[in-house]
Structure formats: C-alpha cells, structure tokens
Amino acid sequence: MISEQQLYQQVQGKTRVVILASKDENNITAMLLHVLNYHNKQVDFVLANGKQSIDESNEFIVIEAAKNADALKGNIALVIDVNPEIHTAGFVNSITNGGMLVYYEEVAAVKLIVESSTNTIKKYPYKAPDYSFENEVYFIDTNEGKLPLEITNENDIKHLLGAKWICQHMGVDEDDFYEAVGEFRD
C-alpha cells in the first residue's frame, strides 16, 4: 500500500474527500459510496482495508483516513470522532483553504478541535437525526415523513446526516440521498 504522501501526489488534481472515523464507523464510507453509485456518480476511492479504484477521468476521490491523513490535504472532509492513531487537530488544519469540513458535534473533543481551528474552511456540524425503531425497523424523520431504513446498526444512523452533507457537496441533493440511503444495508 502506498503512503498518504504518495497518494496525494497521485491524486492532487482531484477533489479529495477524506473520511476520518474509527474502525467502528467505517460503514459511513460504504454508505457514501452506495449513494454515489446508486445515482451513477463515478468516484475513485481508497479504503482503509486496502481496496481501491482510481480512474484518471473521475473528479472526486473518497479516502478513508489513515495515520498520516494530514498529508492528503483534503478538500472536503468528514470527522466523526477522535481517532487515537491520527492527529485530529493536524488533520483539520491540513484541509485546503476554502475547503469544507463536516463534523459530528455530539463528540465534545471533535467539536472543540474543529471550533478552535483557525483554518479558513467552511465548517458544517451535524447531530444524529431524529429516528425511531418500530417492528424491528429503523425509521428516520425527513421532510417527506418517516423513511424506513434497511440499516441495522444504530451507530450508522447517528452518522447518516454526515454522509448526507458530504453527498450534497458532491452533487447529490437531499431527496436523492434519502432515496438511495433507504436501500443501503450495513
């Protein structure tokens, strides 16, 4: 596997979407890729498990962050929690000027790191959506009413709005996101 510095050199002409999460939240990248694929949005990806697909013609690359995530100089980023293997503050400060960061504000350490950063980026906090569990099915509340999900992991539901923000910044509108995520299985 190539280093983050080498990966950056290889993909620096693309819009780099970097996901910073612990191993417990790795389904968020899968959710994001499912939604993009559902709507035929071709993107490159490099996952923490070593799986990757890089095509010179794609505009976006989705990268699951590793130890030296700051070397990637993300344009768009999602921070779910503080990963002890990654210097989270350094990662936040490495996002390109004018870039955007979506972060889970319900983790106090994440909120503190992001809000104290002086990096000139747009910051978008999110919380867990309103959801319920009825008859063995999770539902989230949307503007269109209750949406049944095939997701079985409550943790994935908590971060669904983070994935929605990222998808919206990659050209998938809210209604299209909900249409696709309703069919995502974790």
N, C-alpha and C positions, 0 to 999 in steps of 0.2 A: 504494500500500500504506500502511496506517495505521501509526502509530508504536506501540511497545510500550506507552507510557503510555495512548494512546487505546484500544488493545486491552484493557488492564487495566480501564479504565473501563467498557468494553462488556461484559466477561465476569466482573467481580469477584464475582458471585453464584454462579459455577460453581466446581467443583473444578478447579484449573488444574494440569495435568500437563505439566511443562516438560522437554524433552529438550535437553541440552547436549552436542553432539558436533561433530566436524569434518565437513567435506564427505565424507570417506572413510567415515564411519559413518552416513550418512543412511538406510541401509536399515533401521536399527533402528526408526525411526518407522513405516516401511512394514510391518515385521513386527508391531509392536504393533497397528496399525490392522487388519491382516489377522486377527489372533487375535480382536480385539473384534468385527469384522464377522462372522467365522465363527460366533461364538456369539450373533449378533444383539444385541450391546450397542451401542446407538446413542450415539455421542460426536461432539462437534464437533471440528474440527481446523483449525489454521493452520500451513501448511508453509513452509519457507524459500524454496521456489520460487514462492510467492505463491498456491498453491492453498489454498482454504479452504472450510469448510462450517460454518455457525453456525446452530443451531436453538434458539430460546428454551427448549424443553422438555427439552433434554439436561442431565444433571447434570455430566458431565465435558467438558473441552476439552483436547485434546492439542496442544501448541505446540512447534514446533522453534524453539529459541532463536536470537535474533539479537544484534546488538551491545549493546542495552540490556536484556538479559534480566532484570536485577535489578528492572526496573520492573514485571515481571509478578507478582512476589510469589507464586511457585509454592507450591502446597500439597503436591504430590508432584513430585519431580524425579529425573532420571537424568543423571549426569555420567559420560561415557565417557572424555574426555580433556580436556586444556587447550587451549581454542580461543584462538588469539592475538588474535582480534577481540573476545573477551568477557573481562571481568574476572571470572575464575572465583571468586576468593575473595569478591568482592562479590555474585556470584550466589548462592553457598552461604549467605552471611549474609542474603540477602533472602528466603529461604524462610520462610514464615509459621511463627510459634511453634507447636510441636506438629506441624508438618509432617513429611514424611519424605523422605529422600534415599537413593537407591540409587546406588552409585558403584563404578567399576572400580578395584579396589585394586592391580592389577598395573601401573598407571602411577604411579610414585613421586610425581610432582608433584600428581596428583589426591589420592592418599592423604594427603599432607602437608597440603594445603589443607583437606580435609574434617576430618581428625583435629585440626587446630589451631583449627577454628572453634568458637566458644563459643555459637553459635546453639542454642537449645533445640529441637532437632529429633531425630527418630529417624534413625539412620544405619545403612544396610544395605550392607556391602561384598559384592562378588561377584568371582569369578575366572572364567576360561574353563572351560567344562565339560570333562569327560573325553570325548574324541571320537577317532574313527579314520576313516581313508579307505581304503575297500576297494572294488575293482572300479568305480572312478570315482564312488562314492557316499560321502558323509559320514554317519557314524553318531554319535549322542551316547549316552552311558550314562545311563539313567534307572533309577528304582526298579523299573520293569517290564522292564528289559533294554535291549538296543540298539535305538534308534529311528532308522530311515533318514530322511534329510532330502533335500529337493529343493533345498536351499541349495547354491550352488556357490562362494560367497565365504567363505573361511576366516575372514576378519575378522568376518563376520556371526555365525558360530558362536561366536566368542570372546565376543560380547556378548549371546548368546541368554539367558543367565541374568539379565542386567539387565532385559531385556524381560519375562521371566517374573515377576520381583519386582514390576514395575510393574503387569502384568496382574493379579497376585494382589491388589494393593491397589485394583484397580478391579473386583474381584468375579469374576475368572476363576480357578478353582482349578488346581492344578498339573497334574492329569490332563487337564483340558480344554485347558490351554495346550499340552501336548505333542500332543494330538490335532490341534489347529489348526495348530501350527507345523510339523508333519510334512508339511503341504501347502503351506507358504509357499515361493514361488520368488522369489529375489532378482534 
